[in-house]
């Protein structure tokens, strides 16, 4: 129970820092959460928390009918493969996704 309170407090501090300065939630939350939880749990938890913070800040600019299905699909796929694929495969998948995103961003400019 005390761990949940500590995690909630760390996420509150990270959100406060993000709201105050516009950045820093990951910088604040990752090392502090790693004190209470395993790093394999900390990274997805911090990423989800920061994503939710950004979504909340930008909610009036988003088309929720497009975002929600993708959000649920990505969460489902990530949950199914979490812990089932090895690190090399995970890195290859991330490399392909990030390279594709980079190309997409360059083409749109």
C-alpha positions in Angstrom: 0.0 0.0 0.0 2.8 2.4 0.8 4.4 1.7 -2.6 1.2 2.8 -4.3 1.1 6.0 -2.3 4.7 6.7 -3.1 4.2 6.1 -6.8 1.2 8.4 -6.8 3.2 11.1 -5.1 6.0 10.8 -7.6 3.6 11.0 -10.5 2.0 14.0 -8.9 5.4 15.7 -8.6 6.2 14.8 -12.2 2.9 16.2 -13.4 3.4 19.4 -11.3 6.9 19.8 -12.8 5.6 19.2 -16.4 2.8 21.7 -15.8 5.0 24.3 -14.3 7.9 24.2 -16.8 6.4 22.4 -19.8 9.0 19.6 -19.6 10.7 17.4 -17.0 8.1 14.8 -16.1 10.2 11.9 -17.3 13.4 13.4 -15.8 11.5 13.6 -12.4 9.6 10.4 -12.5 12.1 7.8 -13.9 14.8 7.9 -11.2 12.3 8.3 -8.3 10.0 5.5 -9.5 13.0 3.2 -10.0 13.5 3.5 -6.2 10.1 1.8 -5.6 9.6 -0.4 -8.6 11.5 -2.6 -11.1 12.8 -0.7 -14.1 10.9 -2.9 -16.5 7.7 -1.6 -14.8 8.9 2.0 -14.4 9.6 2.7 -18.0 6.1 1.8 -19.4 4.4 3.4 -16.4 6.3 6.7 -16.8 5.7 6.7 -20.5 1.9 6.1 -20.0 1.7 8.8 -17.3 3.5 11.4 -19.5 1.3 10.5 -22.5 -1.8 11.0 -20.4 -0.5 14.4 -19.2 0.2 15.6 -22.7 -3.2 14.3 -23.9 -4.8 16.2 -21.1 -3.0 19.4 -21.9 -3.8 19.2 -25.6 -7.3 17.8 -25.3 -9.1 20.7 -27.1 -6.8 20.3 -30.2 -7.2 16.5 -30.6 -9.7 14.5 -32.8 -10.7 11.9 -30.2 -12.5 9.8 -32.7 -9.2 9.1 -34.5 -7.0 8.9 -31.4 -9.0 6.6 -29.0 -9.1 3.5 -31.3 -5.3 3.8 -31.9 -4.7 4.3 -28.2 -6.6 1.2 -27.3 -5.0 -0.8 -30.1 -1.5 0.2 -29.2 -2.1 -0.5 -25.5 -3.5 -3.9 -26.4 -0.6 -4.8 -28.7 2.0 -3.6 -26.3 0.4 -5.5 -23.4 0.3 -8.7 -25.4 3.9 -8.5 -26.5 5.4 -7.1 -23.2 7.8 -9.7 -21.8 7.2 -12.2 -24.7 9.8 -10.8 -27.1 13.5 -10.6 -26.6 15.4 -7.3 -26.4 17.0 -7.6 -29.8 13.6 -8.0 -31.5 12.1 -5.2 -29.4 15.0 -2.9 -30.5 14.5 -3.8 -34.1 10.8 -3.1 -33.9 11.4 0.3 -32.2 14.0 1.2 -34.8 11.6 0.5 -37.7 8.8 2.5 -36.0 11.0 5.5 -35.2 12.6 5.5 -38.7 9.1 5.3 -40.2 8.0 8.2 -38.0 11.0 10.2 -39.0 10.4 9.7 -42.7 6.7 10.6 -42.3 7.6 13.8 -40.4 10.2 14.8 -43.1 7.7 14.1 -46.0 5.0 16.2 -44.3 7.3 19.2 -44.0 
